[in-house]
Amino acid sequence: MSNKVILVVLDGLAYETAQQCMGFLQGLAEQGRATLYKVQCELPSMSRPLYEAILTGVAPVDSGIVHNHIIRNSNQQSVFSLARQAGLTTAAAAYHWFSELYNRSPYDAVRDRFTHDPEQLIQHGIFYHQDNYPDSHLYLDAEWLRVQHDPDFLLVHPMNIDDAGHRAGLDSAHYRNTTRHSDTHLSTHLQQWIKQGYQVLVTADHGMNVDKSHGGTLAEERDVPLFVIGEGFSHDPTAQPTQLELCGTVCQLLGLKDHAKPVATSLLSGGTQIEHLDNGSAGA
Ligand SMILES: [Zn+2]
């Protein structure tokens, strides 16, 4: 089993839309190769606070990243910092807010858009700063990083679903079709990732409402999907992972020790739960 992890965060994808429109991922689930969970996002249901929540396991009220316009580095341990401390390789194809949280802040497109710097927490990055940057290109950016740099941890973060929701709302053909398109792009690359044994998580930061926004407590704003793919997972349908457990769960899959982050233990296979704690012994 590979200890390498790919985390896909589909910005702004509500649970129900994922359930109905992600045909390829649901096909994997039907064949027993993926499991879909419903996860409730932290509050406020906004992007930058929840990027931090997913990557650090710390709620916005505690991290201080409480809205989208707090432009500074994270002051928490994250998947990126913990992976780097263990000597692992990190990469991200993501919105520039990730560069601001974990690399340099504020974002300078000329300096930061293409990042290849072993001293940064995200060592290999391709960052974008327009919400309509095509998901098709974003997935190719991610795949280029994966093939070129063979990262232990790769973050993949497309924005078009959220952008469609802001333009047309939750209950719209545009939002649903953008989700279907993202599923199709993802299917092209997922086949390869599965073949190579990656542990893959596909989730969202928050959902979307019919007012073309998000931020509050409506089910459609808070309920997000979590698809898991790979031998590192238990695929136990009764598991109830939380958003704040994603960070620790990824750390566990990466074989990191002493990360002190909450873990969704029931989400993990026996090997990932225990043997990785003994420094990733073989056969896990
Ligand atoms: Zn949004």
Boltz pocket constraint, residues with backbone or C-beta under 6 A from the ligand:
constraints:
  - pocket:
      binder: B
      contacts: [[A, 12], [A, 47], [A, 162], [A, 163], [A, 166], [A, 214]]
      max_distance: 6.0
